[in-house]
Amino acid sequence: MSNVVHLRPAAFSSTDSSTATPTAEENSSPATAVAAPSAPTRRSSTPPKRGLTEAFVADLAHGPARYEVRDPKASGLRLRVAAAPGNTKAWVWYAVDGGKRLCITLGRWPAVTVDAARLELEKMKARKASGALAQHLEQKDAPPPVAPGALLLREVAEDYYRTQIKGKVRYPEAVRAVIDNHVIPRLGPLEVAKLTTRVLREPAELAVNGGAEVYAAKVLQVTKAIVRFAVERGDLEIDVGAPLRPKSLGIVTSRRRTRSLDDAELGPVLAAVDTLGEPTRTLMQLLLLTGVRTGELLRARWSEIDLDAAVWTIPPERQKLRKEREQDAKPWRVPLSAPAVTLLKHLRTFDRKSPWVAASSESAEGHVTDKVLGRALRRLQGSEPQRDGKSPRPAALKLEGQRVSPHDFRRALRGWLARNACPLEVAERCLGHSLRALGGVVATYAADDLFDARREWMERWAAHLDAHRTGAESVMS
């Protein structure tokens, strides 16, 4: 199985937001545990001064967030402990080789013991010192020879995307990213007729070992769907992907988040967000002010926004609707508070020619991608690598409980509405939720978007946020 991940500025660029916490091999700071905020472990996740032991590793618990523990006896060796309900513990080494930042997986504990991991690390370091590391990794990953004219999996994957995904699902780019970044690199050069269950594990296993235990479920799903597609059209007789189960691969299929932000946490969050660069800072502030979903904001076009009327109209194809409901759905109007209008005018100055509100010259799509905001929040919380591969900067945002994600901003709004006795139907409409499923009297408001009532509450929410600012300067002030 491949054991290397290339870490780019968008580390695990198409993967899960829970990226690794890489530190360059040359970083020789004292051995300590590297953990996400409040990651509960054993009695202590601080490693023994003489080095990790089998008993210590066995006793490390899986907390609400993934964390890593350094081995004081082997510089550069780390044990990555998956977040619960995941159950994997993997040995990793972060290295910079040929100008590339690499996260190399040395194996999983307990199959690879502490001593075996140290030995494998020394071998890898020796290869790096002799300039043979890249060649070793290439040889390890080199595909087997194929027969002339044989059907390759990358051809099937392309046909699957063209006939089953493109134009038929809401976000085809998400499937495209899995195919391009996980399936084709690992399985693309292989003959379809020679695929085995064992080799089909590799894309998902690599994602798990890279720390993306939740995102690995999507990788496995797409991999198995491509194989089923090959079986259905007669390219393969047996569905060799059918036996694969998420649990056996260490994939976390359900990690229900309960994180929100209470009033006491809003000030620190706003102050930390103010330290971000543009346009990320303004986009974060807009998420808080509007309560919209991340994808709705990042894919918003200026043609949808009327700054004079302070209204943003989201078309049905970008609302969170089932495909069959899009045809009958109406555009959704989002009331913009005065601070939100100010922020949007500020965003407009960055790129007046782009049709995108969240314009980005660095993205192939032309707008800021979904992972950018998540990475920014992870950096603020000290759990995202710097671009040079060094240790994360000290956390600018330290809160108890689960790590904060962009979606938690919506929960913060919903929680505030509930605490301030906002009528249920208005509160749900503020988040763009349907009222039909609630039933009873509330369902009678299903056809009404309650726009005026929502505008009043969103202005109050904006004033509430302003009251919790800590004095940092920004266009929200």
N, C-alpha and C positions, 0 to 999 in steps of 0.2 A: 504494500500500500504506500502511496505517496506520503511523505512526511514533512513537506515544506509548504509554507504559506508565504507568498510575497506580500509584505506589508507596504501599502502605498499610502499617500496622504489620506485617502479614503480607505483605511485598512479594512479588509474584508469588504471591498467596495459594494458588493451586491448582497452582502450577507447581513446577518443579524446585527442589530444595534449593540449587542453585547459583545463588543470586540475585545481582543486580548489587551493586556496591559504590558506591552513590550518594553524591555529595557535593553539597551545595547550591551553586548557581551563585555565591552570594555568598562562598563560602569562597575566599579569595585567598591561601592559603598557598603557599609557593614550589613551583614545578612539580617534581614528582617522580614516579617510577613507583609505582603502587599495585598491589601483587602479593600473591597468596596466598603463604603460607610456602613457600619453596624452589621457586618457579616458575622453572625454568630458561629463560633467554631467550638473546639474542645475547650478545656479549661483556659487555654491560651493558644493563639496561633503563632506565638513567638517561638521559633525553632530552638532546639537545644544548641548550646554554644559549640559543642563538638560535632554538630552535624545531625541531619535527619536520621531517624531510626525507623525500622519497620513498625514498631509499636506506636510511635508518634504519628506516623502517616495514617495508620489504621484508625487512630482515634480522632482524626480531623473530621469535623462534621460538615455536612452540606447546608449552608445557610441560605438566606433569601437572595444573595448575590454571589456571583462567582468571585473567587479570590485566588491569590497565588502565594506560595511560601518559598522563600529562597533556602538553599542548602548551604550553611556556613562552611561546609567541608569541601564544596565543589563550586567555585566561582562561576556564576552564569547558569547553574542548574536551578530550575524552578519546578515546583509541583503545582499544577493548576487543578483546583478543586471546583467542580461544577456546582452551580446553584441548585438547590432543591426544587423540584423532586428529582433532578438528575443525580446520577450515582457514580460518575466517572472521576478519576483522578489521573491526570496525564502529566508526563514529564516533558518539559519544553525548554528550548534554548533559543534566545534571541541573539542574532548575529547580523553583522553588516559585512557583506561580501561582494566585491565588485561594484560597490555603490548601491547595492540593493539591501533593503532591510528584510530579514528573513525570520520567520517563526518556525523553528524546526521541532517537530514532535519526535521525541526519543522513545516513546512507547507509553503504555498505560500501566499503572500500578493496579493490582499486584503481579500481573504477568511479567512486568519488568520491575525488579526489586530496586531498592535504594542503591545497592552496590552495583547492580547491572546498569542502572541509569548513569552513575558516575563514570563507569567504564566506557559506555557509549558516548558520553560527552567528551571524554578525553580523545576518543577516536575522531570525533567530529572536529575538535579543535586542531588536532594534528593535520587533518586534511585541509583545514582552512589555512594553517600556517604554511603548508607546502603548496598552496594554490590549487589544491585538487578538490576542494569542497563542491564547487559548481559542477565539475565533471562527475563526481560521485552521485550527486543528486540527479543529474541528467540521466546517467546510466540506470539508476534505480527506477526512474520514471519512464524510461524508454519503452515505447510500445513494441509488442512482438511483431515479427514479420507477418505480412498478410498475403494471401494468394491474389494473383492478378485478377482484376475484375470483381473482387469480392465486395459485397455490400457492407459499408462501414456504418457504425452507429451515428456518426455525425450527419450522414445523409438522411437517416431515418429521423433524427432529431429535427433537422431543418424541415422535412416534410410534415412532421407532427406540428411544428409551430405554424407553418403556412396554412395547413388545412384545418387544424383543430383549435388554434389559439388566436391568431391574428384576425382582428375584426369580430371576434366572437366572445371575448371576455372583456371585463371592464378595464383591467390594467394588464394588457399583454406584455408591457415592458418588464413587469415583475417576473414573468415566466421566461422572457427573453434573457434576463440577467442571470437566472439560474442556469439556463442552457449554456450561455456564453462563458460564465465564470466557474461552473462546477461540472456540468455534464460533459461538454465537449473536451475541455482540457484533460479530464481523467479517462473518459470512455470513448471519445470521438474517433480515435484511430483504430479501434478494435472491430474485428469482424462480427457482425450480428449473429451469424450462425454459431460462433464459438463463445458467445457470452455465457457467463456462469453466475450463479447467485453470489459467490464469493467476490467476484470482481465488481458486481453492481453495488456492493456495500461502500466502495471507496469514496465516492463524492460526499455521502452523508457522514461517513466516519471522519473525513478530513475536516468537515465543518464542525463536528462535535469536538475534535481534538483542538481546533482553533478557538474554542470557547463559545461557539454559536449553537448551543444545544437546542434552542427553540427554532432558530432558522433552519437547522438541519432537517426538520420535519418537512419543510417546503422542498428542500433539495431531494429528499427521498421520494416525496410525492411526485415531483416532475420526472425523476428518473424512472419510477415504476410506470408512470403514464406513457412514457415513450416506449418502453418495452412492451406494454400491453398493445400499444398502437402497432408495433411491429408484428405481434402475434395476430392481431385482427386482420391485417392485410396480407398475411401469409409469409412474411419474411422470417418468422421464427415459429417453430412448432410448439414449444413449451414456454409458458410464462415463467422464466427463471427468476423474475423479481417478486413473484407472489409470496414466497416464504418470508421475505424481509419484514420485520416488525420493528417499529420505532424503539420500543423498550430495550430490545436486545442490542441496539446500536448506541444506547446511552442518550437517545433523543428525548427531550422534554416536550411532550405533546400538549401539556396544559400547565400554564403558570399564570393563574388568574391574579391580576394585579388589584390591590385594594388601596394603592397609594393615592393620596390626595394632598392638598396643601391647605392647612388651616390658616387663620388670620395671622398667627404669630410667625408663620413661615413665609408669608408673602413678602415682607420687607427684605429678608436675606436673599430671596430669589430675585427680586427686582434689582437689588444692588449688584448681585453677581452677573445678571444678564447685561447690566450696563457696562461691564468690562469687556464684552465681546466686540469683535470687529463688525463692520457693516458688510453686507446687509443683514447678517445673521441677527444682530442685536434688534433691529427694527422688526424683523419677522417674528422673533420671539415675543416681543412686546405686543404685536398684533394678535398672535395666538391667544395671549392672556386676555386682551381686551375684547376680542370677538367671540371666543369660545368655539371657533370652527375647527374642523379636523385639519390635520397637517396637510394632507393631500389636496384639500379644497383650497387652502391658501397658496400652496406652492404652484398649483396649476391654474390659478386665477389669471384672467386676462383683463387688461385695462378696459376693454370694451364692455365688460360686465359691471364696471364700477361707475357710479354717478356721484362724483364728489360734491357737487352742488346740492343734490338732494340727500346726500349722506346715506346712500343705499347701494348695497352690493347684491347683484342677482346671480345666483349660482344655477346654471342649466341642469336639467335632469341627468344628463350623462355623467356629471361629476358629483352627483349626490350619492349618498350611500343607499342605493336601491337595488333590488333584484333586477336582473336584466329584463324580465317580463313586465316589470312595473314602469320602466322608463318611458314607454310610449304614452302612458296615461298621466304621467307625473307633470306637475307644473314647475316652472322655475321657482327657486326658493330665495326670498328676499331676506337679506341680513341687514338689520339697522346698524349704522356706523355711528358710534359716539364721537363727540368732538375730538378727543385725543386720537381716536382711530383715523379720522380724516386727516389730521395733522401728520400722522405717521405715513399714511399712504402718499400724501403730497411729498414727503421727504423721500420715500422710495422712488418716486417718479423722477427725481433729479439724478438718480444713478445711471439710468439708461432711458432716454426719452424716445428711442427708436424701437425698442423691444415691445412686442405685444404682451409680454409676461409681466405680471406685478413683481414676481420674485426673479427678475432677470439675472442670468449668470452666463458670462462668456466662457466659463470653464466647463460647462455642462453640454453634452451633446444634444440634450433636449432643449437647451436655451434658457432653462430656468433652474433654480436651486433644486437639488434632488432631495428625496425623502430622508436620506441618511445624514444630511448636513446638520440639521437641528439636533438630532439625537447625539451625534458626535460632539457637538458644541456643549451640550449639557453634561456629557460624560467628562469632558475636559474640565469643566467648572467643578466637578465633583471628584477630580483627581483620579479618574479611571479610564483615561484615554491617552495614548502615546503622543509625544511631541513628534513633529514631522522629521526630526533628525534621528529618531529612534531612541532617544534618551528617555529617562524616567518621566512620568507625568509631572507636570508642575504641581506645586502644593495646591490643595483644593481651595477654591475661592468660595465654595458653597458646601457647608457641612450641616447636614440635617440628619435627624434620627430616622430609622426605618429604612424602607426600600429606597433605592436610588430613584431620583426624580426623572421622569421622561416627559417629552412634549405633550403626550396625551393626558398627563396628569393635570395640565392647565385646564382642560375641560372639566375634570372632576372638581377642581378648585372652584370654578364658577358654579357648578351644580350644587356643591356643598354650601356655598355662600347663599345661593338663592333659597335653599331649604331652611337654613338657619335664620333667614330674615323673612320667613313666612310668605314667600312668593307663591302664588297659586300654582298647584301642581301642573295644570295644563300650560301655563305660561312658562314655567321653569323647563318643562320638557321641550316646548317649542323654541326656547332660547338656544337649545343644543341641536335643533333641527330634527328632533325625534318625532316619530309618528304617534298620534294619540289613539289610533284604532285599537291597538293591542291592550290598552289600559282598561277598555270597557267602561260600562256604567255611564255616569253623568259626564265624566271627562271625555269620553269618546264622542260626545255630541259636538265637541269643538274641533273634530278632526278636519273638517273642511275649511276652517278659519285659521289663517296663519298668525292671528293675534299680533299683528305687526306693531300697532301703536303701543300695546302693553309691553311688548318686548323692548321697544325703543326706550321706554321709561326705565325699565329695569337695567338695561345695558348702560345707560347714562349713570345710574346709581352705582353700578359695578365699576365703571371707570373712575368715579369719584372715590370709591372705596380703595381701589388700587393706588390712586394718587396719595391718599392719606397714609398709606403704608410704605411710601418711598422713604429711603434713608438719606436723601440729600445728594445722591449721585446725579450728575447732569445728563440729560438726554432730551430728545424731542418730545417725550411724554410730559416733561415738566411744564 
